[in-house]
Amino acid sequence: MSDFIWNMQQEGRISEAKTDAAQAKDEVSRHKERIQELEFSLQRMSLASQALWELLRSRIGIAKMSC
């Protein structure tokens, strides 16, 4: 009888672990998607900043500096 109870407890723990793993997988997917959105946004802002700098530099006559 104690084996039966122990097995039932283990099955409950396994089921809970599977549920937790599925929730974690979903959360990781959401975070990956958000990171991709942020990376895209950052690339757009970087390109816009570069374009604005190029316009400003050409309008006020700043020579291109080499690093």
MOPAC internal coordinates of N, CA, C and O (Angstrom, degrees):
PM7 1SCF
backbone

  N    0.0000 0     0.00 0     0.00 0    0    0    0
  C    1.4514 1     0.00 0     0.00 0    1    0    0
  C    1.5287 1   111.26 1     0.00 0    2    1    0
  O    1.2310 1   120.45 1   140.14 1    3    2    1
  N    1.3344 1   116.75 1   -39.86 1    3    2    1
  C    1.4604 1   119.33 1  -179.65 1    5    3    2
  C    1.5248 1   111.21 1   -66.11 1    6    5    3
  O    1.2310 1   119.71 1   148.79 1    7    6    5
  N    1.3500 1   118.16 1   -31.21 1    7    6    5
  C    1.4634 1   120.89 1   175.06 1    9    7    6
  C    1.5205 1   111.06 1   -63.52 1   10    9    7
  O    1.2310 1   120.41 1   140.25 1   11   10    9
  N    1.2996 1   116.83 1   -39.75 1   11   10    9
  C    1.4527 1   121.83 1   179.04 1   13   11   10
  C    1.5312 1   110.59 1   -62.21 1   14   13   11
  O    1.2310 1   120.89 1   133.45 1   15   14   13
  N    1.3178 1   115.91 1   -46.55 1   15   14   13
  C    1.4698 1   120.74 1   179.54 1   17   15   14
  C    1.5190 1   110.14 1   -63.61 1   18   17   15
  O    1.2310 1   120.58 1   136.56 1   19   18   17
  N    1.3269 1   116.50 1   -43.44 1   19   18   17
  C    1.4653 1   120.77 1  -179.87 1   21   19   18
  C    1.5260 1   110.05 1   -62.36 1   22   21   19
  O    1.2310 1   120.55 1   136.16 1   23   22   21
  N    1.3429 1   116.55 1   -43.84 1   23   22   21
  C    1.4670 1   120.81 1   178.60 1   25   23   22
  C    1.5259 1   111.57 1   -62.31 1   26   25   23
  O    1.2310 1   120.44 1   139.99 1   27   26   25
  N    1.3012 1   116.76 1   -40.01 1   27   26   25
  C    1.4630 1   120.38 1   178.32 1   29   27   26
  C    1.5331 1   110.77 1   -64.17 1   30   29   27
  O    1.2310 1   120.71 1   138.67 1   31   30   29
  N    1.3263 1   116.24 1   -41.33 1   31   30   29
  C    1.4618 1   120.13 1   177.68 1   33   31   30
  C    1.5262 1   110.45 1   -63.48 1   34   33   31
  O    1.2310 1   120.66 1   137.12 1   35   34   33
  N    1.3182 1   116.35 1   -42.88 1   35   34   33
  C    1.4643 1   120.55 1   179.49 1   37   35   34
  C    1.5298 1   110.75 1   -63.51 1   38   37   35
  O    1.2310 1   120.35 1   137.72 1   39   38   37
  N    1.3099 1   116.93 1   -42.28 1   39   38   37
  C    1.4637 1   120.38 1   178.31 1   41   39   38
  C    1.5260 1   110.66 1   -62.20 1   42   41   39
  O    1.2310 1   120.53 1   141.47 1   43   42   41
  N    1.3141 1   116.60 1   -38.53 1   43   42   41
  C    1.4634 1   120.54 1   176.35 1   45   43   42
  C    1.5115 1   111.77 1   -64.31 1   46   45   43
  O    1.2310 1   120.59 1   138.11 1   47   46   45
  N    1.3120 1   116.49 1   -41.89 1   47   46   45
  C    1.4686 1   120.63 1   178.44 1   49   47   46
  C    1.5260 1   111.36 1   -66.39 1   50   49   47
  O    1.2310 1   120.92 1   139.25 1   51   50   49
  N    1.3219 1   115.86 1   -40.75 1   51   50   49
  C    1.4622 1   120.02 1   178.43 1   53   51   50
  C    1.5238 1   110.09 1   -63.37 1   54   53   51
  O    1.2310 1   120.48 1   135.92 1   55   54   53
  N    1.3171 1   116.68 1   -44.08 1   55   54   53
  C    1.4624 1   120.81 1   178.74 1   57   55   54
  C    1.5276 1   111.01 1   -61.44 1   58   57   55
  O    1.2310 1   120.57 1   137.44 1   59   58   57
  N    1.3127 1   116.52 1   -42.56 1   59   58   57
  C    1.4696 1   120.98 1   178.59 1   61   59   58
  C    1.5253 1   110.59 1   -64.21 1   62   61   59
  O    1.2310 1   120.43 1   139.08 1   63   62   61
  N    1.3270 1   116.79 1   -40.92 1   63   62   61
  C    1.4677 1   120.56 1   179.39 1   65   63   62
  C    1.5282 1   110.72 1   -64.71 1   66   65   63
  O    1.2310 1   120.37 1   140.81 1   67   66   65
  N    1.3248 1   116.90 1   -39.19 1   67   66   65
  C    1.4688 1   120.12 1   177.87 1   69   67   66
  C    1.5158 1   110.97 1   -64.28 1   70   69   67
  O    1.2310 1   120.52 1   138.45 1   71   70   69
  N    1.3153 1   116.61 1   -41.55 1   71   70   69
  C    1.4634 1   121.02 1   178.32 1   73   71   70
  C    1.5328 1   110.46 1   -63.42 1   74   73   71
  O    1.2310 1   120.85 1   134.83 1   75   74   73
  N    1.3301 1   115.98 1   -45.17 1   75   74   73
  C    1.4667 1   120.39 1   178.50 1   77   75   74
  C    1.5299 1   110.94 1   -61.09 1   78   77   75
  O    1.2310 1   120.53 1   138.15 1   79   78   77
  N    1.3340 1   116.59 1   -41.85 1   79   78   77
  C    1.4647 1   120.88 1   179.82 1   81   79   78
  C    1.5236 1   111.02 1   -64.57 1   82   81   79
  O    1.2310 1   120.05 1   138.64 1   83   82   81
  N    1.3127 1   117.51 1   -41.36 1   83   82   81
  C    1.4663 1   120.91 1   178.78 1   85   83   82
  C    1.5284 1   110.92 1   -64.27 1   86   85   83
  O    1.2310 1   120.64 1   138.67 1   87   86   85
  N    1.3278 1   116.38 1   -41.33 1   87   86   85
  C    1.4713 1   120.03 1   178.18 1   89   87   86
  C    1.5246 1   110.74 1   -65.46 1   90   89   87
  O    1.2310 1   120.38 1   140.28 1   91   90   89
  N    1.3274 1   116.89 1   -39.72 1   91   90   89
  C    1.4601 1   120.29 1   178.80 1   93   91   90
  C    1.5278 1   110.74 1   -65.35 1   94   93   91
  O    1.2310 1   120.61 1   140.48 1   95   94   93
  N    1.3222 1   116.44 1   -39.52 1   95   94   93
  C    1.4657 1   120.83 1   178.37 1   97   95   94
  C    1.5284 1   110.65 1   -62.49 1   98   97   95
  O    1.2310 1   120.42 1   137.02 1   99   98   97
  N    1.3241 1   116.80 1   -42.98 1   99   98   97
  C    1.4693 1   121.02 1   177.60 1  101   99   98
  C    1.5303 1   110.98 1   -62.77 1  102  101   99
  O    1.2310 1   120.84 1   138.33 1  103  102  101
  N    1.3163 1   116.00 1   -41.67 1  103  102  101
  C    1.4596 1   120.13 1  -179.75 1  105  103  102
  C    1.5270 1   110.94 1   -65.18 1  106  105  103
  O    1.2310 1   120.33 1   138.55 1  107  106  105
  N    1.3163 1   116.98 1   -41.45 1  107  106  105
  C    1.4659 1   120.91 1   177.58 1  109  107  106
  C    1.5265 1   110.01 1   -61.44 1  110  109  107
  O    1.2310 1   120.43 1   137.73 1  111  110  109
  N    1.3196 1   116.78 1   -42.27 1  111  110  109
  C    1.4712 1   120.39 1   178.69 1  113  111  110
  C    1.5215 1   110.99 1   -60.76 1  114  113  111
  O    1.2310 1   120.48 1   136.94 1  115  114  113
  N    1.3342 1   116.69 1   -43.06 1  115  114  113
  C    1.4745 1   119.91 1   178.17 1  117  115  114
  C    1.5191 1   111.40 1   -63.50 1  118  117  115
  O    1.2310 1   120.54 1   139.19 1  119  118  117
  N    1.3255 1   116.57 1   -40.81 1  119  118  117
  C    1.4635 1   119.61 1   179.83 1  121  119  118
  C    1.5265 1   111.40 1   -67.71 1  122  121  119
  O    1.2310 1   120.34 1   140.90 1  123  122  121
  N    1.3188 1   116.96 1   -39.10 1  123  122  121
  C    1.4705 1   119.88 1   177.21 1  125  123  122
  C    1.5207 1   110.72 1   -61.34 1  126  125  123
  O    1.2310 1   120.82 1   136.50 1  127  126  125
  N    1.3252 1   116.03 1   -43.50 1  127  126  125
  C    1.4633 1   120.54 1   179.10 1  129  127  126
  C    1.5276 1   110.73 1   -62.42 1  130  129  127
  O    1.2310 1   120.58 1   137.62 1  131  130  129
  N    1.3194 1   116.49 1   -42.38 1  131  130  129
  C    1.4719 1   120.32 1   179.91 1  133  131  130
  C    1.5210 1   110.86 1   -65.78 1  134  133  131
  O    1.2310 1   120.14 1   140.89 1  135  134  133
  N    1.3235 1   117.33 1   -39.11 1  135  134  133
  C    1.4630 1   120.98 1   178.02 1  137  135  134
  C    1.5280 1   110.28 1   -62.88 1  138  137  135
  O    1.2310 1   120.39 1   137.82 1  139  138  137
  N    1.3339 1   116.85 1   -42.18 1  139  138  137
  C    1.4624 1   119.68 1   178.02 1  141  139  138
  C    1.5270 1   110.88 1   -62.35 1  142  141  139
  O    1.2310 1   120.19 1   139.07 1  143  142  141
  N    1.3256 1   117.23 1   -40.93 1  143  142  141
  C    1.4655 1   120.67 1   177.60 1  145  143  142
  C    1.5262 1   110.64 1   -62.27 1  146  145  143
  O    1.2310 1   120.27 1   136.67 1  147  146  145
  N    1.3180 1   117.09 1   -43.33 1  147  146  145
  C    1.4625 1   121.03 1  -179.47 1  149  147  146
  C    1.5215 1   111.53 1   -67.14 1  150  149  147
  O    1.2310 1   120.36 1   140.89 1  151  150  149
  N    1.3391 1   116.91 1   -39.11 1  151  150  149
  C    1.4651 1   120.00 1   177.92 1  153  151  150
  C    1.5260 1   110.42 1   -63.28 1  154  153  151
  O    1.2310 1   120.26 1   137.53 1  155  154  153
  N    1.3220 1   117.12 1   -42.47 1  155  154  153
  C    1.4585 1   121.36 1   178.38 1  157  155  154
  C    1.5245 1   110.51 1   -61.87 1  158  157  155
  O    1.2310 1   120.76 1   135.20 1  159  158  157
  N    1.3253 1   116.15 1   -44.80 1  159  158  157
  C    1.4548 1   121.22 1   179.35 1  161  159  158
  C    1.5275 1   110.99 1   -62.62 1  162  161  159
  O    1.2310 1   120.53 1   137.86 1  163  162  161
  N    1.3141 1   116.59 1   -42.14 1  163  162  161
  C    1.4615 1   121.01 1   179.00 1  165  163  162
  C    1.5260 1   110.87 1   -63.53 1  166  165  163
  O    1.2310 1   120.06 1   139.04 1  167  166  165
  N    1.3144 1   117.49 1   -40.96 1  167  166  165
  C    1.4643 1   120.49 1   178.26 1  169  167  166
  C    1.5239 1   111.15 1   -63.68 1  170  169  167
  O    1.2310 1   120.49 1   139.05 1  171  170  169
  N    1.3273 1   116.67 1   -40.95 1  171  170  169
  C    1.4673 1   120.19 1   177.82 1  173  171  170
  C    1.5164 1   110.98 1   -63.68 1  174  173  171
  O    1.2310 1   120.17 1   135.61 1  175  174  173
  N    1.3396 1   117.28 1   -44.39 1  175  174  173
  C    1.4696 1   120.23 1   179.46 1  177  175  174
  C    1.5261 1   111.33 1   -64.93 1  178  177  175
  O    1.2310 1   120.65 1   142.26 1  179  178  177
  N    1.3140 1   116.37 1   -37.74 1  179  178  177
  C    1.4556 1   120.35 1   178.24 1  181  179  178
  C    1.5277 1   110.91 1   -63.40 1  182  181  179
  O    1.2310 1   120.71 1   135.43 1  183  182  181
  N    1.3176 1   116.24 1   -44.57 1  183  182  181
  C    1.4582 1   120.61 1   178.89 1  185  183  182
  C    1.5278 1   111.08 1   -64.79 1  186  185  183
  O    1.2310 1   120.43 1   138.43 1  187  186  185
  N    1.3195 1   116.78 1   -41.57 1  187  186  185
  C    1.4671 1   120.41 1   178.81 1  189  187  186
  C    1.5291 1   110.36 1   -64.69 1  190  189  187
  O    1.2310 1   120.06 1   138.90 1  191  190  189
  N    1.3221 1   117.49 1   -41.10 1  191  190  189
  C    1.4668 1   120.70 1   178.90 1  193  191  190
  C    1.5218 1   110.86 1   -64.27 1  194  193  191
  O    1.2310 1   120.78 1   139.12 1  195  194  193
  N    1.3198 1   116.11 1   -40.88 1  195  194  193
  C    1.4635 1   119.86 1   178.46 1  197  195  194
  C    1.5240 1   110.74 1   -63.39 1  198  197  195
  O    1.2310 1   120.66 1   137.28 1  199  198  197
  N    1.3246 1   116.35 1   -42.72 1  199  198  197
  C    1.4640 1   120.29 1   179.75 1  201  199  198
  C    1.5277 1   110.92 1   -64.66 1  202  201  199
  O    1.2310 1   120.40 1   136.81 1  203  202  201
  N    1.3316 1   116.84 1   -43.19 1  203  202  201
  C    1.4627 1   119.84 1   178.32 1  205  203  202
  C    1.5266 1   110.99 1   -63.57 1  206  205  203
  O    1.2310 1   119.99 1   139.37 1  207  206  205
  N    1.3163 1   117.63 1   -40.63 1  207  206  205
  C    1.4636 1   120.64 1   178.04 1  209  207  206
  C    1.5262 1   110.51 1   -63.01 1  210  209  207
  O    1.2310 1   120.08 1   137.46 1  211  210  209
  N    1.3269 1   117.44 1   -42.54 1  211  210  209
  C    1.4622 1   120.65 1   179.35 1  213  211  210
  C    1.5295 1   110.61 1   -62.45 1  214  213  211
  O    1.2310 1   120.14 1   138.46 1  215  214  213
  N    1.3241 1   117.34 1   -41.54 1  215  214  213
  C    1.4681 1   120.30 1   177.43 1  217  215  214
  C    1.5220 1   111.21 1   -64.04 1  218  217  215
  O    1.2310 1   120.51 1   133.03 1  219  218  217
  N    1.3130 1   116.63 1   -46.97 1  219  218  217
  C    1.4617 1   120.83 1   179.63 1  221  219  218
  C    1.5246 1   111.39 1   -62.17 1  222  221  219
  O    1.2310 1   120.89 1   135.71 1  223  222  221
  N    1.3145 1   115.91 1   -44.29 1  223  222  221
  C    1.4655 1   120.68 1  -179.28 1  225  223  222
  C    1.5206 1   110.76 1   -61.03 1  226  225  223
  O    1.2310 1   120.32 1   137.17 1  227  226  225
  N    1.3341 1   116.99 1   -42.83 1  227  226  225
  C    1.4686 1   119.48 1  -178.60 1  229  227  226
  C    1.5272 1   111.28 1   -71.63 1  230  229  227
  O    1.2310 1   119.56 1   147.99 1  231  230  229
  N    1.3206 1   118.45 1   -32.01 1  231  230  229
  C    1.4730 1   121.28 1  -178.38 1  233  231  230
  C    1.5180 1   112.72 1   -74.67 1  234  233  231
  O    1.2310 1   120.38 1   144.01 1  235  234  233
  N    1.3371 1   116.87 1   -35.99 1  235  234  233
  C    1.4718 1   117.74 1  -178.46 1  237  235  234
  C    1.5219 1   112.20 1  -100.90 1  238  237  235
  O    1.2310 1   120.64 1  -177.47 1  239  238  237
  N    1.3406 1   116.38 1     2.53 1  239  238  237
  C    1.4528 1   121.33 1   171.47 1  241  239  238
  C    1.5247 1   115.79 1    75.18 1  242  241  239
  O    1.2310 1   119.91 1  -146.33 1  243  242  241
  N    1.2863 1   117.78 1    33.67 1  243  242  241
  C    1.4542 1   120.16 1   176.72 1  245  243  242
  C    1.5347 1   107.79 1   -81.22 1  246  245  243
  O    1.2310 1   121.01 1   -51.13 1  247  246  245
  N    1.3186 1   115.68 1   128.87 1  247  246  245
  C    1.4607 1   120.07 1   178.56 1  249  247  246
  C    1.5292 1   109.10 1   -71.66 1  250  249  247
  O    1.2310 1   121.29 1   -31.89 1  251  250  249
  N    1.3103 1   115.15 1   148.11 1  251  250  249
  C    1.4606 1   119.79 1   178.70 1  253  251  250
  C    1.5109 1   109.13 1   -67.21 1  254  253  251
  O    1.2310 1   121.29 1   -49.87 1  255  254  253
  N    1.3128 1   115.13 1   130.13 1  255  254  253
  C    1.4643 1   120.52 1  -178.59 1  257  255  254
  C    1.5204 1   109.14 1   -97.74 1  258  257  255
  O    1.2310 1   120.88 1   -39.16 1  259  258  257
  N    1.3108 1   115.92 1   140.84 1  259  258  257
  C    1.4559 1   119.33 1   175.92 1  261  259  258
  C    1.5244 1   108.22 1   -98.41 1  262  261  259
  O    1.2310 1   120.63 1   -34.36 1  263  262  261
  N    1.2979 1   116.40 1   145.64 1  263  262  261
  C    1.4549 1   120.75 1  -177.75 1  265  263  262
  C    1.5114 1   111.62 1   -94.95 1  266  265  263
  O    1.2310 1   120.10 1   180.00 1  267  266  265

